[in-house]
Amino acid sequence: MSNVLNSSHIYCPYCGESLEILVDGSAGNHSYIEDCQVCCAPIEITVAMDETGEIVEILAQTDSE
């Protein structure tokens, strides 16, 4: 499993801006809230990893979805 922060790009589900985020590769499958760097709205970020510890999917959605 990776022990580094991985840079990734997402789009804010509120304002549509492209954002660069850092994803913890050592945390396994997880979800957390991060505020948009542009509009400050709370984005729920869900990270899915495979059995080898590689990030396979990052979802960014409103906290009410």
N, CA, C and O atoms as a CHARMM CRD file, in Angstrom:
* protein
*
  260
    1    1 MET  N      0.83900  -1.17900   0.00000 PROA 1      0.00000
    2    1 MET  CA     0.00000   0.00000   0.00000 PROA 1      0.00000
    3    1 MET  C      0.88700   1.24600   0.00000 PROA 1      0.00000
    4    1 MET  O      1.92000   1.28000   0.66800 PROA 1      0.00000
    5    2 SER  N      0.49000   2.23400  -0.72800 PROA 2      0.00000
    6    2 SER  CA     1.26800   3.46000  -0.84800 PROA 2      0.00000
    7    2 SER  C      1.18600   4.29500   0.41900 PROA 2      0.00000
    8    2 SER  O      0.13200   4.35200   1.05400 PROA 2      0.00000
    9    3 ASN  N      2.28400   4.94500   0.79700 PROA 3      0.00000
   10    3 ASN  CA     2.30900   5.78900   1.98600 PROA 3      0.00000
   11    3 ASN  C      2.51800   7.24400   1.63500 PROA 3      0.00000
   12    3 ASN  O      2.98900   8.01500   2.47100 PROA 3      0.00000
   13    4 VAL  N      2.18500   7.63400   0.43600 PROA 4      0.00000
   14    4 VAL  CA     2.41300   9.00800   0.00700 PROA 4      0.00000
   15    4 VAL  C      1.09400   9.66900  -0.36500 PROA 4      0.00000
   16    4 VAL  O      0.08100   9.00600  -0.58800 PROA 4      0.00000
   17    5 LEU  N      1.13800  10.99000  -0.42200 PROA 5      0.00000
   18    5 LEU  CA    -0.01000  11.74400  -0.90400 PROA 5      0.00000
   19    5 LEU  C      0.05400  11.79600  -2.41800 PROA 5      0.00000
   20    5 LEU  O      1.09600  12.11100  -2.99400 PROA 5      0.00000
   21    6 ASN  N     -1.06000  11.48700  -3.06000 PROA 6      0.00000
   22    6 ASN  CA    -1.14000  11.47900  -4.51700 PROA 6      0.00000
   23    6 ASN  C     -1.91500  12.69600  -4.98400 PROA 6      0.00000
   24    6 ASN  O     -3.00500  12.97500  -4.48600 PROA 6      0.00000
   25    7 SER  N     -1.35600  13.41800  -5.93700 PROA 7      0.00000
   26    7 SER  CA    -2.02600  14.57400  -6.51400 PROA 7      0.00000
   27    7 SER  C     -3.05600  14.09500  -7.52700 PROA 7      0.00000
   28    7 SER  O     -2.78300  13.20800  -8.33700 PROA 7      0.00000
   29    8 SER  N     -4.24700  14.69400  -7.47200 PROA 8      0.00000
   30    8 SER  CA    -5.31400  14.32900  -8.39200 PROA 8      0.00000
   31    8 SER  C     -6.14000  15.56900  -8.70800 PROA 8      0.00000
   32    8 SER  O     -6.15100  16.53200  -7.94100 PROA 8      0.00000
   33    9 HSD  N     -6.83000  15.53500  -9.84200 PROA 9      0.00000
   34    9 HSD  CA    -7.70400  16.64600 -10.23000 PROA 9      0.00000
   35    9 HSD  C     -9.15500  16.19800 -10.15200 PROA 9      0.00000
   36    9 HSD  O     -9.50800  15.10200 -10.58800 PROA 9      0.00000
   37   10 ILE  N     -9.98900  17.06500  -9.58800 PROA 10     0.00000
   38   10 ILE  CA   -11.42600  16.84200  -9.54300 PROA 10     0.00000
   39   10 ILE  C    -12.10900  18.12300 -10.00600 PROA 10     0.00000
   40   10 ILE  O    -11.46500  19.16200 -10.15500 PROA 10     0.00000
   41   11 TYR  N    -13.40500  18.04200 -10.23100 PROA 11     0.00000
   42   11 TYR  CA   -14.20900  19.22600 -10.52300 PROA 11     0.00000
   43   11 TYR  C    -15.16700  19.44400  -9.36800 PROA 11     0.00000
   44   11 TYR  O    -15.80900  18.50100  -8.90600 PROA 11     0.00000
   45   12 CYS  N    -15.27000  20.66700  -8.90400 PROA 12     0.00000
   46   12 CYS  CA   -16.20300  20.98800  -7.83300 PROA 12     0.00000
   47   12 CYS  C    -17.62500  20.75300  -8.33200 PROA 12     0.00000
   48   12 CYS  O    -18.00100  21.26500  -9.38700 PROA 12     0.00000
   49   13 PRO  N    -18.43000  19.97300  -7.57800 PROA 13     0.00000
   50   13 PRO  CA   -19.80400  19.72200  -8.00100 PROA 13     0.00000
   51   13 PRO  C    -20.72200  20.93600  -7.82800 PROA 13     0.00000
   52   13 PRO  O    -21.86400  20.91900  -8.28700 PROA 13     0.00000
   53   14 TYR  N    -20.23500  21.97200  -7.17600 PROA 14     0.00000
   54   14 TYR  CA   -21.01800  23.19400  -6.96900 PROA 14     0.00000
   55   14 TYR  C    -20.72000  24.24000  -8.03600 PROA 14     0.00000
   56   14 TYR  O    -21.63200  24.71000  -8.71700 PROA 14     0.00000
   57   15 CYS  N    -19.43600  24.61200  -8.18600 PROA 15     0.00000
   58   15 CYS  CA   -19.08700  25.71000  -9.09800 PROA 15     0.00000
   59   15 CYS  C    -18.44800  25.23300 -10.39600 PROA 15     0.00000
   60   15 CYS  O    -18.30500  26.02300 -11.32900 PROA 15     0.00000
   61   16 GLY  N    -18.05900  23.95400 -10.48300 PROA 16     0.00000
   62   16 GLY  CA   -17.51300  23.39200 -11.70800 PROA 16     0.00000
   63   16 GLY  C    -16.03600  23.64700 -11.94800 PROA 16     0.00000
   64   16 GLY  O    -15.49800  23.22300 -12.97100 PROA 16     0.00000
   65   17 GLU  N    -15.36900  24.33000 -11.02700 PROA 17     0.00000
   66   17 GLU  CA   -13.94400  24.61200 -11.19600 PROA 17     0.00000
   67   17 GLU  C    -13.10600  23.35100 -11.05100 PROA 17     0.00000
   68   17 GLU  O    -13.43400  22.46800 -10.25800 PROA 17     0.00000
   69   18 SER  N    -12.02600  23.26800 -11.81700 PROA 18     0.00000
   70   18 SER  CA   -11.06600  22.18400 -11.70000 PROA 18     0.00000
   71   18 SER  C    -10.18800  22.45600 -10.48200 PROA 18     0.00000
   72   18 SER  O     -9.67600  23.56300 -10.31500 PROA 18     0.00000
   73   19 LEU  N    -10.01600  21.45000  -9.63600 PROA 19     0.00000
   74   19 LEU  CA    -9.24000  21.59400  -8.40800 PROA 19     0.00000
   75   19 LEU  C     -8.18600  20.50300  -8.31900 PROA 19     0.00000
   76   19 LEU  O     -8.42500  19.36900  -8.73400 PROA 19     0.00000
   77   20 GLU  N     -7.03600  20.83700  -7.78600 PROA 20     0.00000
   78   20 GLU  CA    -6.02000  19.83500  -7.49900 PROA 20     0.00000
   79   20 GLU  C     -6.11300  19.50500  -6.01700 PROA 20     0.00000
   80   20 GLU  O     -6.07300  20.39400  -5.16600 PROA 20     0.00000
   81   21 ILE  N     -6.23700  18.20800  -5.71700 PROA 21     0.00000
   82   21 ILE  CA    -6.30400  17.76800  -4.33100 PROA 21     0.00000
   83   21 ILE  C     -5.21000  16.75200  -4.07500 PROA 21     0.00000
   84   21 ILE  O     -4.65100  16.18200  -5.01200 PROA 21     0.00000
   85   22 LEU  N     -4.90500  16.52600  -2.81100 PROA 22     0.00000
   86   22 LEU  CA    -3.96300  15.49500  -2.41100 PROA 22     0.00000
   87   22 LEU  C     -4.75600  14.37800  -1.74500 PROA 22     0.00000
   88   22 LEU  O     -5.54300  14.61900  -0.82900 PROA 22     0.00000
   89   23 VAL  N     -4.53900  13.15500  -2.21600 PROA 23     0.00000
   90   23 VAL  CA    -5.26100  11.99600  -1.71100 PROA 23     0.00000
   91   23 VAL  C     -4.28700  11.09400  -0.97500 PROA 23     0.00000
   92   23 VAL  O     -3.22300  10.76400  -1.49800 PROA 23     0.00000
   93   24 ASP  N     -4.65000  10.69000   0.24500 PROA 24     0.00000
   94   24 ASP  CA    -3.80700   9.82200   1.07100 PROA 24     0.00000
   95   24 ASP  C     -3.89600   8.38800   0.55400 PROA 24     0.00000
   96   24 ASP  O     -4.92800   7.73200   0.68700 PROA 24     0.00000
   97   25 GLY  N     -2.80600   7.91500  -0.03400 PROA 25     0.00000
   98   25 GLY  CA    -2.75500   6.56400  -0.57200 PROA 25     0.00000
   99   25 GLY  C     -2.60900   5.48500   0.47600 PROA 25     0.00000
  100   25 GLY  O     -2.69500   4.30200   0.14700 PROA 25     0.00000
  101   26 SER  N     -2.39100   5.85400   1.73100 PROA 26     0.00000
  102   26 SER  CA    -2.22000   4.86200   2.78800 PROA 26     0.00000
  103   26 SER  C     -3.50300   4.61700   3.57600 PROA 26     0.00000
  104   26 SER  O     -3.50900   3.79400   4.49100 PROA 26     0.00000
  105   27 ALA  N     -4.58900   5.31300   3.23900 PROA 27     0.00000
  106   27 ALA  CA    -5.81300   5.24300   4.03800 PROA 27     0.00000
  107   27 ALA  C     -6.80900   4.19800   3.55600 PROA 27     0.00000
  108   27 ALA  O     -7.85400   4.03100   4.18500 PROA 27     0.00000
  109   28 GLY  N     -6.53000   3.48800   2.46500 PROA 28     0.00000
  110   28 GLY  CA    -7.48800   2.52100   1.92700 PROA 28     0.00000
  111   28 GLY  C     -8.71900   3.22900   1.38600 PROA 28     0.00000
  112   28 GLY  O     -8.67900   4.42700   1.10700 PROA 28     0.00000
  113   29 ASN  N     -9.81400   2.49000   1.23500 PROA 29     0.00000
  114   29 ASN  CA   -11.06500   3.09900   0.79200 PROA 29     0.00000
  115   29 ASN  C    -11.53900   4.05100   1.88400 PROA 29     0.00000
  116   29 ASN  O    -11.61700   3.66900   3.05200 PROA 29     0.00000
  117   30 HSD  N    -11.85500   5.28500   1.50900 PROA 30     0.00000
  118   30 HSD  CA   -12.29900   6.24500   2.50900 PROA 30     0.00000
  119   30 HSD  C    -13.05400   7.40300   1.87700 PROA 30     0.00000
  120   30 HSD  O    -12.97500   7.63300   0.67000 PROA 30     0.00000
  121   31 SER  N    -13.78700   8.12800   2.71400 PROA 31     0.00000
  122   31 SER  CA   -14.49700   9.33600   2.30700 PROA 31     0.00000
  123   31 SER  C    -14.15300  10.43800   3.29000 PROA 31     0.00000
  124   31 SER  O    -13.90700  10.18500   4.47000 PROA 31     0.00000
  125   32 TYR  N    -14.13800  11.65500   2.79200 PROA 32     0.00000
  126   32 TYR  CA   -13.89100  12.80200   3.65800 PROA 32     0.00000
  127   32 TYR  C    -14.46100  14.05100   3.01200 PROA 32     0.00000
  128   32 TYR  O    -14.78600  14.04700   1.82400 PROA 32     0.00000
  129   33 ILE  N    -14.58300  15.11600   3.78500 PROA 33     0.00000
  130   33 ILE  CA   -15.10000  16.39000   3.30700 PROA 33     0.00000
  131   33 ILE  C    -13.93500  17.35900   3.16100 PROA 33     0.00000
  132   33 ILE  O    -13.11500  17.50900   4.06600 PROA 33     0.00000
  133   34 GLU  N    -13.87700  18.01400   2.00100 PROA 34     0.00000
  134   34 GLU  CA   -12.87000  19.05000   1.75200 PROA 34     0.00000
  135   34 GLU  C    -13.58500  20.23800   1.11700 PROA 34     0.00000
  136   34 GLU  O    -14.37300  20.06800   0.18700 PROA 34     0.00000
  137   35 ASP  N    -13.31400  21.42800   1.61300 PROA 35     0.00000
  138   35 ASP  CA   -13.94400  22.61900   1.05000 PROA 35     0.00000
  139   35 ASP  C    -13.33100  22.97100  -0.29500 PROA 35     0.00000
  140   35 ASP  O    -12.12300  22.84300  -0.49500 PROA 35     0.00000
  141   36 CYS  N    -14.18600  23.41800  -1.22300 PROA 36     0.00000
  142   36 CYS  CA   -13.72300  23.87400  -2.52800 PROA 36     0.00000
  143   36 CYS  C    -12.78900  25.06400  -2.33800 PROA 36     0.00000
  144   36 CYS  O    -13.07100  25.96200  -1.54400 PROA 36     0.00000
  145   37 GLN  N    -11.69700  25.06700  -3.05700 PROA 37     0.00000
  146   37 GLN  CA   -10.70300  26.14000  -2.97000 PROA 37     0.00000
  147   37 GLN  C    -11.20300  27.42300  -3.61500 PROA 37     0.00000
  148   37 GLN  O    -10.61600  28.48500  -3.40400 PROA 37     0.00000
  149   38 VAL  N    -12.28600  27.34700  -4.40600 PROA 38     0.00000
  150   38 VAL  CA   -12.81500  28.51300  -5.11300 PROA 38     0.00000
  151   38 VAL  C    -14.07400  29.04600  -4.42800 PROA 38     0.00000
  152   38 VAL  O    -14.12900  30.21700  -4.05500 PROA 38     0.00000
  153   39 CYS  N    -15.09200  28.18400  -4.26000 PROA 39     0.00000
  154   39 CYS  CA   -16.37700  28.66000  -3.72900 PROA 39     0.00000
  155   39 CYS  C    -16.60800  28.30300  -2.26200 PROA 39     0.00000
  156   39 CYS  O    -17.61400  28.71200  -1.68200 PROA 39     0.00000
  157   40 CYS  N    -15.69700  27.55200  -1.65700 PROA 40     0.00000
  158   40 CYS  CA   -15.72900  27.17900  -0.23300 PROA 40     0.00000
  159   40 CYS  C    -16.85600  26.21800   0.14600 PROA 40     0.00000
  160   40 CYS  O    -17.08400  25.99400   1.33500 PROA 40     0.00000
  161   41 ALA  N    -17.55900  25.65100  -0.81700 PROA 41     0.00000
  162   41 ALA  CA   -18.61700  24.68000  -0.52200 PROA 41     0.00000
  163   41 ALA  C    -17.98800  23.34600  -0.09500 PROA 41     0.00000
  164   41 ALA  O    -16.89500  23.01000  -0.55000 PROA 41     0.00000
  165   42 PRO  N    -18.67100  22.57900   0.77800 PROA 42     0.00000
  166   42 PRO  CA   -18.12700  21.29100   1.24100 PROA 42     0.00000
  167   42 PRO  C    -18.31400  20.18900   0.20100 PROA 42     0.00000
  168   42 PRO  O    -19.44200  19.85800  -0.16200 PROA 42     0.00000
  169   43 ILE  N    -17.21600  19.62800  -0.27100 PROA 43     0.00000
  170   43 ILE  CA   -17.23500  18.55700  -1.26000 PROA 43     0.00000
  171   43 ILE  C    -16.98300  17.23800  -0.53200 PROA 43     0.00000
  172   43 ILE  O    -16.02200  17.11400   0.22600 PROA 43     0.00000
  173   44 GLU  N    -17.85400  16.25500  -0.76900 PROA 44     0.00000
  174   44 GLU  CA   -17.61100  14.91900  -0.23400 PROA 44     0.00000
  175   44 GLU  C    -16.75900  14.16300  -1.24300 PROA 44     0.00000
  176   44 GLU  O    -17.18000  13.93900  -2.37800 PROA 44     0.00000
  177   45 ILE  N    -15.56800  13.77400  -0.82800 PROA 45     0.00000
  178   45 ILE  CA   -14.63000  13.06700  -1.69600 PROA 45     0.00000
  179   45 ILE  C    -14.56500  11.61200  -1.24000 PROA 45     0.00000
  180   45 ILE  O    -14.30200  11.32700  -0.07200 PROA 45     0.00000
  181   46 THR  N    -14.80900  10.69300  -2.17800 PROA 46     0.00000
  182   46 THR  CA   -14.76300   9.26200  -1.89400 PROA 46     0.00000
  183   46 THR  C    -13.64100   8.64800  -2.72100 PROA 46     0.00000
  184   46 THR  O    -13.58500   8.82400  -3.93800 PROA 46     0.00000
  185   47 VAL  N    -12.75200   7.92700  -2.05000 PROA 47     0.00000
  186   47 VAL  CA   -11.59600   7.31300  -2.69500 PROA 47     0.00000
  187   47 VAL  C    -11.75900   5.79800  -2.65200 PROA 47     0.00000
  188   47 VAL  O    -11.96500   5.21900  -1.58500 PROA 47     0.00000
  189   48 ALA  N    -11.66400   5.15600  -3.82400 PROA 48     0.00000
  190   48 ALA  CA   -11.72400   3.70000  -3.92400 PROA 48     0.00000
  191   48 ALA  C    -10.36000   3.19700  -4.37000 PROA 48     0.00000
  192   48 ALA  O     -9.75100   3.73700  -5.29400 PROA 48     0.00000
  193   49 MET  N     -9.89300   2.14800  -3.69300 PROA 49     0.00000
  194   49 MET  CA    -8.58200   1.57700  -3.99700 PROA 49     0.00000
  195   49 MET  C     -8.73700   0.10000  -4.31900 PROA 49     0.00000
  196   49 MET  O     -9.67000  -0.55200  -3.85200 PROA 49     0.00000
  197   50 ASP  N     -7.80500  -0.42800  -5.13100 PROA 50     0.00000
  198   50 ASP  CA    -7.83900  -1.85600  -5.43500 PROA 50     0.00000
  199   50 ASP  C     -7.05100  -2.63100  -4.38500 PROA 50     0.00000
  200   50 ASP  O     -6.52400  -2.05500  -3.43400 PROA 50     0.00000
  201   51 GLU  N     -6.98100  -3.93400  -4.57100 PROA 51     0.00000
  202   51 GLU  CA    -6.32000  -4.78900  -3.57800 PROA 51     0.00000
  203   51 GLU  C     -4.80500  -4.57700  -3.48900 PROA 51     0.00000
  204   51 GLU  O     -4.17500  -5.00900  -2.52400 PROA 51     0.00000
  205   52 THR  N     -4.22100  -3.91500  -4.49100 PROA 52     0.00000
  206   52 THR  CA    -2.78400  -3.63900  -4.44700 PROA 52     0.00000
  207   52 THR  C     -2.47100  -2.28100  -3.83000 PROA 52     0.00000
  208   52 THR  O     -1.30400  -1.92400  -3.67100 PROA 52     0.00000
  209   53 GLY  N     -3.52000  -1.51900  -3.48200 PROA 53     0.00000
  210   53 GLY  CA    -3.30300  -0.21900  -2.86500 PROA 53     0.00000
  211   53 GLY  C     -3.26000   0.93800  -3.84100 PROA 53     0.00000
  212   53 GLY  O     -2.92800   2.06000  -3.45700 PROA 53     0.00000
  213   54 GLU  N     -3.59200   0.68300  -5.10700 PROA 54     0.00000
  214   54 GLU  CA    -3.62400   1.74900  -6.10600 PROA 54     0.00000
  215   54 GLU  C     -4.99700   2.40600  -6.11100 PROA 54     0.00000
  216   54 GLU  O     -6.01800   1.73300  -5.97900 PROA 54     0.00000
  217   55 ILE  N     -5.01200   3.72000  -6.26400 PROA 55     0.00000
  218   55 ILE  CA    -6.26700   4.44800  -6.34500 PROA 55     0.00000
  219   55 ILE  C     -6.91000   4.15200  -7.70000 PROA 55     0.00000
  220   55 ILE  O     -6.28400   4.33700  -8.74400 PROA 55     0.00000
  221   56 VAL  N     -8.16000   3.69200  -7.67800 PROA 56     0.00000
  222   56 VAL  CA    -8.85700   3.36000  -8.92300 PROA 56     0.00000
  223   56 VAL  C     -9.97900   4.34400  -9.24600 PROA 56     0.00000
  224   56 VAL  O    -10.38800   4.45900 -10.40100 PROA 56     0.00000
  225   57 GLU  N    -10.48100   5.05600  -8.23100 PROA 57     0.00000
  226   57 GLU  CA   -11.56500   5.99600  -8.49200 PROA 57     0.00000
  227   57 GLU  C    -11.60800   7.06000  -7.39700 PROA 57     0.00000
  228   57 GLU  O    -11.41800   6.77200  -6.21500 PROA 57     0.00000
  229   58 ILE  N    -11.86100   8.28800  -7.82300 PROA 58     0.00000
  230   58 ILE  CA   -12.08000   9.39000  -6.88800 PROA 58     0.00000
  231   58 ILE  C    -13.37700  10.07300  -7.31300 PROA 58     0.00000
  232   58 ILE  O    -13.48500  10.56800  -8.43500 PROA 58     0.00000
  233   59 LEU  N    -14.35900  10.09800  -6.41600 PROA 59     0.00000
  234   59 LEU  CA   -15.63200  10.73900  -6.67900 PROA 59     0.00000
  235   59 LEU  C    -15.72700  12.03100  -5.88500 PROA 59     0.00000
  236   59 LEU  O    -15.37600  12.06700  -4.70500 PROA 59     0.00000
  237   60 ALA  N    -16.19600  13.07900  -6.52100 PROA 60     0.00000
  238   60 ALA  CA   -16.42700  14.35300  -5.84900 PROA 60     0.00000
  239   60 ALA  C    -17.89900  14.69800  -6.01600 PROA 60     0.00000
  240   60 ALA  O    -18.38500  14.85100  -7.13600 PROA 60     0.00000
  241   61 GLN  N    -18.60600  14.81800  -4.89800 PROA 61     0.00000
  242   61 GLN  CA   -20.03700  15.10600  -4.96800 PROA 61     0.00000
  243   61 GLN  C    -20.43900  16.06400  -3.85900 PROA 61     0.00000
  244   61 GLN  O    -19.69600  16.28800  -2.90300 PROA 61     0.00000
  245   62 THR  N    -21.64000  16.62800  -4.01200 PROA 62     0.00000
  246   62 THR  CA   -22.13200  17.52000  -2.96500 PROA 62     0.00000
  247   62 THR  C    -22.33500  16.70200  -1.70600 PROA 62     0.00000
  248   62 THR  O    -22.52700  15.48900  -1.77900 PROA 62     0.00000
  249   63 ASP  N    -22.29700  17.34300  -0.56400 PROA 63     0.00000
  250   63 ASP  CA   -22.45200  16.60400   0.68400 PROA 63     0.00000
  251   63 ASP  C    -23.87500  16.11400   0.91700 PROA 63     0.00000
  252   63 ASP  O    -24.13900  15.42400   1.90200 PROA 63     0.00000
  253   64 SER  N    -24.79200  16.46400   0.02200 PROA 64     0.00000
  254   64 SER  CA   -26.18100  16.01000   0.16300 PROA 64     0.00000
  255   64 SER  C    -26.53900  14.90400  -0.82200 PROA 64     0.00000
  256   64 SER  O    -27.67400  14.42800  -0.80900 PROA 64     0.00000
  257   65 GLU  N    -25.60900  14.47900  -1.67700 PROA 65     0.00000
  258   65 GLU  CA   -25.89600  13.41500  -2.65700 PROA 65     0.00000
  259   65 GLU  C    -25.79400  12.05700  -2.02300 PROA 65     0.00000
  260   65 GLU  O    -26.00200  11.04600  -2.69400 PROA 65     0.00000
